[in-house]
Amino acid sequence: WERGEGPRRGAVSAFGMGGVNAHVILEEAPEAPVRAGAVPGSRVVRVTGADETAVRALAAAYADRFDAARDDWETADLCHTANVGRSPLEFQTAVVGRDAAELATALRAVAAGRVPIARADGGHPAERAPEDAAPAGAPHGPADVADVVALVRAGHAHVDWAALSPPGARATDLPTYPFAAQKHWHTHRAAAPAAPPAPTAPAAAPAAGTDRRPEALRVVWDTAEAPSPADVPGRATVCPVTSDPALREALTAALRDRGAVVVGTAADADTVIVVDAPGGPAAEPPDLSAFWTELADLVKRLPAHGTLLRVGHHGVAVHGAERARVRPETAATAMAVRAACAESRKHSAVVDLDPADPVEVRARQIAAEYAALPHGSGTGPGTEPPSGVLAAYRRGVRYAPRAVAAPPGPSYDLHGDGYYLVTGGLGAVGRLLIRRLVDRGALRVGVVGRSALDADRSAELRDLSRRAEVAYLSCDVRDASALADAARRFGARWGRLRGVVHCSGRVNPFGAMHRRPWSDAVKVTDPKITGSLNAVRLARERGADFAVLVSSIAGSMARAGRGLVDYSLANAYQLALAERENGTATTVTAHAWPNWTGTGMEADASYSAAHSLGADEAADAFLDHLRSGGAVVFPGAAPTPARNGSAVPSVPAGLSVPYAPADSAAPPAPGAGLPAEAGTTGPSPLMTRAVPVRDAARPGTHPAGARTRGATPAPAAGGPDHAVMRGHVRDAFVHVLGEDPGDRAIRTLGLDSLVIAELTTVLEQRGGRTVDPSLLMRAGTADDLASALVADTQPSPGAPPAPAAARNGTGDGAGGPHLPAPKAPGAPGIPSALSALLHPLLAHDRDR
């Protein structure tokens, strides 16, 4: 940028989608005067923060910056900025040094905990620079600055820091404050119900032996009737996708026998049937990147009323003898299909076939399941399609899953020789389980993980070391050799490995699957898939008594996987792996947990309210089922009274954990069928209801007929026009965001300008009318948006002309181009000024 006669100036402008504008004009700073040599002497640096942890973290960052100081003046500038240019906070300390190197060393001593930190006490009298010190800017001797440091470390808050800076010292770049990485979400909870009237008689004491353990479930498979065919529309289209030519030919014939129109591409189909090849043993860990990409593309292209039927092999163990042949990757991909369809409010179903059955038999089985699908029923505006029903076929017999109560496993004494290994043990769940193991008698616990051992976690482990030997090693559980080396080092110290608890895991932020690349998803799947394989193999190779995989009901409930399809996939893999690997010498158990109140992975507020356990309650259940074996699901819901008054397991809608020993002796639970029947709808566990906020126009403030900026026209909902438009709105949100917002407030969806532009384009394409983008900012909910669009009657310039009957009320269909009558500014149908500005930017996307 060439310099002219005057100073250089630049302008920055920002235009918000809601009409907020900002303009800033910047001018270059004047040239800094040349400074004489810096005054030598000792210098003081103050470090202040909201708590002790922040002070020590900031000191470490300051130390790195002082290491980069090039001369004495830069050192003086850094001290001046730290002392004068930073707000004083509750905790403080100070260090002294003659140059940048000494100051950096002293700051690192603060970071390491070797220098005391004091709480600033504003009640101390004000302190100036030492009385015998030279004038401001003169050298300060060691005794002078030592007095200042002693005052700060004693808690004095009133120090004249400016007097310690030499004349000519300037503010410079210094590391910013290390804000605590904590989340403080506010969730709106319904008011507590009024207390019931006091009983007139003393309440009866609980019966002796009442079991207060959290409900635990398994799944067994029962023979089932053939599915009842649903009403298949006359032109229902279906696309079978399989790599087996013989199966494709047989399936095409069977589908046509059922009245379906078979098409060659998924883009033209109402229903897509994807059949996995039986294959042999898959590589472990499996590479699921191609599956992820294909599923994301398929769900995105599937129409709003579409259905995805997934057919796999060896995904479940219907009979106990099949456990060794279970393929966890098949179970995982099946669960991902269900979660992805639940996320986009589309129908799904998963069927597991016997590869030993002839091709013609399997084709008829698939066609029968297809004929029983809802085929668009219950998919009107605002309706959530039901989750798919799992079914399995073995030797031509159909089986359906049923939940039964899972009794606690055999008791286990944690005392004795050897040690227990906990992976991911520095996480919240891992630390809680370590404490509970020690509480129950574990004397030696080895902890591994990738996290840094910070001060808080070190203190917690030191506290446990008073009752047991606890040691930590940094180790990536995805690296089998590193995990084995950690076990070898622990074993050399403590002897035999007695049990493994695998807690490693992470979760991505909520988001639509088709917008999440596999490179992000694999960060979630790797610790649970590869890590679980390594943990289980280690336990079996070392002769451990048990291995426990800490999993989630996101691996068994499709609706729990909305926005977390990668997490759902990974946990489903763990559940199936436990079924396959469980044995008599080493029991392998996967616990599918709901939300632990205040602990572990964050969950949506409405989901957690229905599926939660207290942390202590869950930790007790963990020990009860330490050696149960297989997959155990904790739905976190209270027992539901049966008709005869007894309690039976309550099964959340959509629960489908098809991993249980078929020879389980647990008695069947009458009425605990699963999953929900077709057509059943319920509140979404991953959707928070929000009351739409509408700005009411004040009487007399606006001219008659004018649209107020804070409100959208809202004709009575429920009419045919509104229903059609609500469908368009739903389809647009599903296309762009991967889900229908339902009755959530639009403002809570986090729409940015690009998303609003994309939604506007899709709405214009589907609705055939001009859409004011600012409506998406002003509408409370999707229903409000649909009402506003119904009120706006202007057709889109790029859309085909509407029929004459729709334009002028006549039904003859004749006439030339229709010119609408002029309308008053601000009336419905006239785009806002903001819309007029934005439409040129959106035009190139209209036909994309």
Secondary structure in CASP SS format (residue, H / E / C, confidence):
PFRMAT SS
TARGET T0000
AUTHOR 0000-0000-0000
METHOD secondary structure of the structure
MODEL  1
W C 1.00
E C 1.00
R C 1.00
G C 1.00
E C 1.00
G C 1.00
P C 1.00
R C 1.00
R E 1.00
G E 1.00
A E 1.00
V E 1.00
S E 1.00
A E 1.00
F E 1.00
G C 1.00
M C 1.00
G C 1.00
G C 1.00
V C 1.00
N E 1.00
A E 1.00
H E 1.00
V E 1.00
I E 1.00
L E 1.00
E E 1.00
E C 1.00
A C 1.00
P C 1.00
E C 1.00
A C 1.00
P C 1.00
V C 1.00
R C 1.00
A C 1.00
G C 1.00
A C 1.00
V C 1.00
P C 1.00
G C 1.00
S C 1.00
R E 1.00
V E 1.00
V E 1.00
R E 1.00
V E 1.00
T E 1.00
G E 1.00
A C 1.00
D C 1.00
E H 1.00
T H 1.00
A H 1.00
V H 1.00
R H 1.00
A H 1.00
L H 1.00
A H 1.00
A H 1.00
A H 1.00
Y H 1.00
A H 1.00
D H 1.00
R H 1.00
F H 1.00
D H 1.00
A C 1.00
A C 1.00
R C 1.00
D C 1.00
D H 1.00
W H 1.00
E H 1.00
T H 1.00
A H 1.00
D H 1.00
L H 1.00
C H 1.00
H H 1.00
T H 1.00
A H 1.00
N H 1.00
V H 1.00
G C 1.00
R C 1.00
S C 1.00
P C 1.00
L C 1.00
E C 1.00
F E 1.00
Q E 1.00
T E 1.00
A E 1.00
V E 1.00
V E 1.00
G E 1.00
R C 1.00
D C 1.00
A H 1.00
A H 1.00
E H 1.00
L H 1.00
A H 1.00
T H 1.00
A H 1.00
L H 1.00
R H 1.00
A H 1.00
V H 1.00
A H 1.00
A C 1.00
G C 1.00
R C 1.00
V C 1.00
P C 1.00
I C 1.00
A E 1.00
R E 1.00
A C 1.00
D E 1.00
G C 1.00
G C 1.00
H C 1.00
P C 1.00
A C 1.00
E E 1.00
R C 1.00
A C 1.00
P C 1.00
E C 1.00
D C 1.00
A C 1.00
A C 1.00
P C 1.00
A C 1.00
G C 1.00
A C 1.00
P C 1.00
H C 1.00
G C 1.00
P H 1.00
A H 1.00
D H 1.00
V H 1.00
A H 1.00
D H 1.00
V H 1.00
V H 1.00
A H 1.00
L H 1.00
V H 1.00
R H 1.00
A C 1.00
G C 1.00
H E 1.00
A C 1.00
H C 1.00
V E 1.00
D C 1.00
W H 1.00
A H 1.00
A H 1.00
L H 1.00
S C 1.00
P C 1.00
P C 1.00
G C 1.00
A C 1.00
R C 1.00
A C 1.00
T C 1.00
D C 1.00
L C 1.00
P C 1.00
T C 1.00
Y C 1.00
P C 1.00
F C 1.00
A C 1.00
A C 1.00
Q C 1.00
K C 1.00
H C 1.00
W C 1.00
H C 1.00
T C 1.00
H C 1.00
R C 1.00
A C 1.00
A C 1.00
A C 1.00
P C 1.00
A C 1.00
A C 1.00
P C 1.00
P C 1.00
A C 1.00
P C 1.00
T C 1.00
A C 1.00
P C 1.00
A C 1.00
A C 1.00
A C 1.00
P C 1.00
A C 1.00
A C 1.00
G C 1.00
T C 1.00
D C 1.00
R C 1.00
R C 1.00
P C 1.00
E C 1.00
A C 1.00
L E 1.00
R E 1.00
V E 1.00
V E 1.00
W E 1.00
D E 1.00
T E 1.00
A C 1.00
E C 1.00
A C 1.00
P C 1.00
S C 1.00
P C 1.00
A C 1.00
D C 1.00
V C 1.00
P C 1.00
G C 1.00
R C 1.00
A C 1.00
T E 1.00
V E 1.00
C E 1.00
P E 1.00
V E 1.00
T C 1.00
S C 1.00
D C 1.00
P H 1.00
A H 1.00
L H 1.00
R H 1.00
E H 1.00
A H 1.00
L H 1.00
T H 1.00
A H 1.00
A H 1.00
L H 1.00
R H 1.00
D H 1.00
R C 1.00
G C 1.00
A C 1.00
V E 1.00
V E 1.00
V C 1.00
G C 1.00
T C 1.00
A H 1.00
A H 1.00
D H 1.00
A C 1.00
D C 1.00
T E 1.00
V E 1.00
I E 1.00
V E 1.00
V E 1.00
D C 1.00
A C 1.00
P C 1.00
G C 1.00
G C 1.00
P C 1.00
A C 1.00
A C 1.00
E C 1.00
P C 1.00
P C 1.00
D C 1.00
L C 1.00
S H 1.00
A H 1.00
F H 1.00
W H 1.00
T H 1.00
E H 1.00
L H 1.00
A H 1.00
D H 1.00
L H 1.00
V H 1.00
K H 1.00
R H 1.00
L C 1.00
P C 1.00
A C 1.00
H C 1.00
G C 1.00
T E 1.00
L E 1.00
L E 1.00
R E 1.00
V E 1.00
G E 1.00
H E 1.00
H C 1.00
G C 1.00
V C 1.00
A C 1.00
V C 1.00
H C 1.00
G H 1.00
A H 1.00
E H 1.00
R H 1.00
A H 1.00
R H 1.00
V C 1.00
R C 1.00
P H 1.00
E H 1.00
T H 1.00
A H 1.00
A H 1.00
T H 1.00
A H 1.00
M H 1.00
A H 1.00
V H 1.00
R H 1.00
A H 1.00
A H 1.00
C H 1.00
A H 1.00
E H 1.00
S C 1.00
R C 1.00
K C 1.00
H E 1.00
S E 1.00
A E 1.00
V E 1.00
V E 1.00
D E 1.00
L E 1.00
D C 1.00
P C 1.00
A C 1.00
D C 1.00
P C 1.00
V H 1.00
E H 1.00
V H 1.00
R H 1.00
A H 1.00
R H 1.00
Q H 1.00
I H 1.00
A H 1.00
A H 1.00
E H 1.00
Y H 1.00
A H 1.00
A C 1.00
L C 1.00
P C 1.00
H C 1.00
G C 1.00
S C 1.00
G C 1.00
T C 1.00
G C 1.00
P C 1.00
G C 1.00
T C 1.00
E C 1.00
P C 1.00
P C 1.00
S C 1.00
G C 1.00
V C 1.00
L E 1.00
A E 1.00
A E 1.00
Y E 1.00
R E 1.00
R C 1.00
G C 1.00
V E 1.00
R E 1.00
Y E 1.00
A E 1.00
P E 1.00
R E 1.00
A E 1.00
V E 1.00
A E 1.00
A C 1.00
P C 1.00
P C 1.00
G C 1.00
P C 1.00
S C 1.00
Y C 1.00
D C 1.00
L C 1.00
H C 1.00
G C 1.00
D C 1.00
G C 1.00
Y E 1.00
Y E 1.00
L E 1.00
V E 1.00
T E 1.00
G C 1.00
G C 1.00
L C 1.00
G C 1.00
A H 1.00
V H 1.00
G H 1.00
R H 1.00
L H 1.00
L H 1.00
I H 1.00
R H 1.00
R H 1.00
L H 1.00
V H 1.00
D H 1.00
R C 1.00
G C 1.00
A C 1.00
L C 1.00
R E 1.00
V E 1.00
G E 1.00
V E 1.00
V E 1.00
G E 1.00
R C 1.00
S C 1.00
A C 1.00
L C 1.00
D C 1.00
A H 1.00
D H 1.00
R H 1.00
S H 1.00
A H 1.00
E H 1.00
L H 1.00
R H 1.00
D H 1.00
L H 1.00
S C 1.00
R C 1.00
R C 1.00
A C 1.00
E E 1.00
V E 1.00
A E 1.00
Y E 1.00
L E 1.00
S E 1.00
C C 1.00
D C 1.00
V C 1.00
R C 1.00
D C 1.00
A H 1.00
S H 1.00
A H 1.00
L H 1.00
A H 1.00
D H 1.00
A H 1.00
A H 1.00
R H 1.00
R H 1.00
F H 1.00
G H 1.00
A H 1.00
R H 1.00
W H 1.00
G C 1.00
R C 1.00
L E 1.00
R E 1.00
G E 1.00
V E 1.00
V E 1.00
H E 1.00
C C 1.00
S C 1.00
G C 1.00
R C 1.00
V C 1.00
N C 1.00
P C 1.00
F C 1.00
G C 1.00
A C 1.00
M H 1.00
H H 1.00
R H 1.00
R C 1.00
P C 1.00
W H 1.00
S H 1.00
D H 1.00
A H 1.00
V H 1.00
K H 1.00
V H 1.00
T H 1.00
D H 1.00
P H 1.00
K H 1.00
I H 1.00
T H 1.00
G H 1.00
S H 1.00
L H 1.00
N H 1.00
A H 1.00
V H 1.00
R H 1.00
L H 1.00
A H 1.00
R H 1.00
E H 1.00
R C 1.00
G C 1.00
A C 1.00
D C 1.00
F E 1.00
A E 1.00
V E 1.00
L E 1.00
V E 1.00
S E 1.00
S E 1.00
I H 1.00
A H 1.00
G H 1.00
S C 1.00
M E 1.00
A H 1.00
R H 1.00
A H 1.00
G H 1.00
R C 1.00
G C 1.00
L C 1.00
V H 1.00
D H 1.00
Y H 1.00
S H 1.00
L H 1.00
A H 1.00
N H 1.00
A H 1.00
Y H 1.00
Q H 1.00
L H 1.00
A H 1.00
L H 1.00
A H 1.00
E H 1.00
R H 1.00
E H 1.00
N C 1.00
G C 1.00
T C 1.00
A C 1.00
T C 1.00
T E 1.00
V E 1.00
T E 1.00
A E 1.00
H E 1.00
A E 1.00
W E 1.00
P C 1.00
N E 1.00
W E 1.00
T E 1.00
G C 1.00
T E 1.00
G C 1.00
M C 1.00
E C 1.00
A C 1.00
D C 1.00
A H 1.00
S H 1.00
Y H 1.00
S H 1.00
A H 1.00
A H 1.00
H C 1.00
S E 1.00
L E 1.00
G E 1.00
A H 1.00
D H 1.00
E H 1.00
A H 1.00
A H 1.00
D H 1.00
A H 1.00
F H 1.00
L H 1.00
D H 1.00
H C 1.00
L C 1.00
R C 1.00
S C 1.00
G C 1.00
G E 1.00
A E 1.00
V E 1.00
V E 1.00
F C 1.00
P C 1.00
G C 1.00
A C 1.00
A C 1.00
P C 1.00
T E 1.00
P E 1.00
A C 1.00
R C 1.00
N C 1.00
G C 1.00
S C 1.00
A E 1.00
V E 1.00
P C 1.00
S C 1.00
V C 1.00
P C 1.00
A C 1.00
G C 1.00
L E 1.00
S C 1.00
V C 1.00
P C 1.00
Y C 1.00
A C 1.00
P C 1.00
A C 1.00
D C 1.00
S C 1.00
A C 1.00
A C 1.00
P C 1.00
P C 1.00
A C 1.00
P C 1.00
G C 1.00
A C 1.00
G E 1.00
L C 1.00
P C 1.00
A C 1.00
E C 1.00
A C 1.00
G C 1.00
T C 1.00
T C 1.00
G C 1.00
P C 1.00
S C 1.00
P C 1.00
L C 1.00
M C 1.00
T C 1.00
R C 1.00
A C 1.00
V C 1.00
P C 1.00
V C 1.00
R C 1.00
D C 1.00
A C 1.00
A C 1.00
R C 1.00
P C 1.00
G C 1.00
T C 1.00
H C 1.00
P C 1.00
A C 1.00
G C 1.00
A C 1.00
R C 1.00
T C 1.00
R C 1.00
G C 1.00
A C 1.00
T C 1.00
P C 1.00
A C 1.00
P C 1.00
A C 1.00
A C 1.00
G C 1.00
G C 1.00
P H 1.00
D H 1.00
H H 1.00
A H 1.00
V H 1.00
M H 1.00
R H 1.00
G H 1.00
H H 1.00
V H 1.00
R H 1.00
D H 1.00
A H 1.00
F H 1.00
V H 1.00
H H 1.00
V H 1.00
L H 1.00
G C 1.00
E C 1.00
D C 1.00
P C 1.00
G C 1.00
D C 1.00
R C 1.00
A C 1.00
I H 1.00
R H 1.00
T H 1.00
L H 1.00
G C 1.00
L C 1.00
D C 1.00
S H 1.00
L H 1.00
V H 1.00
I H 1.00
A H 1.00
E H 1.00
L H 1.00
T H 1.00
T H 1.00
V H 1.00
L H 1.00
E H 1.00
Q H 1.00
R H 1.00
G H 1.00
G C 1.00
R E 1.00
T C 1.00
V C 1.00
D C 1.00
P C 1.00
S H 1.00
L H 1.00
L H 1.00
M H 1.00
R H 1.00
A C 1.00
G C 1.00
T C 1.00
A H 1.00
D H 1.00
D H 1.00
L H 1.00
A H 1.00
S H 1.00
A H 1.00
L H 1.00
V H 1.00
A H 1.00
D C 1.00
T C 1.00
Q C 1.00
P E 1.00
S C 1.00
P C 1.00
G C 1.00
A C 1.00
P C 1.00
P C 1.00
A C 1.00
P C 1.00
A H 1.00
A H 1.00
A H 1.00
R H 1.00
N H 1.00
G C 1.00
T C 1.00
G C 1.00
D C 1.00
G C 1.00
A C 1.00
G C 1.00
G C 1.00
P C 1.00
H C 1.00
L C 1.00
P C 1.00
A C 1.00
P C 1.00
K C 1.00
A C 1.00
P C 1.00
G C 1.00
A C 1.00
P C 1.00
G C 1.00
I C 1.00
P C 1.00
S C 1.00
A H 1.00
L H 1.00
S H 1.00
A H 1.00
L H 1.00
L H 1.00
H H 1.00
P H 1.00
L H 1.00
L H 1.00
A H 1.00
H H 1.00
D H 1.00
R C 1.00
D C 1.00
R C 1.00
END
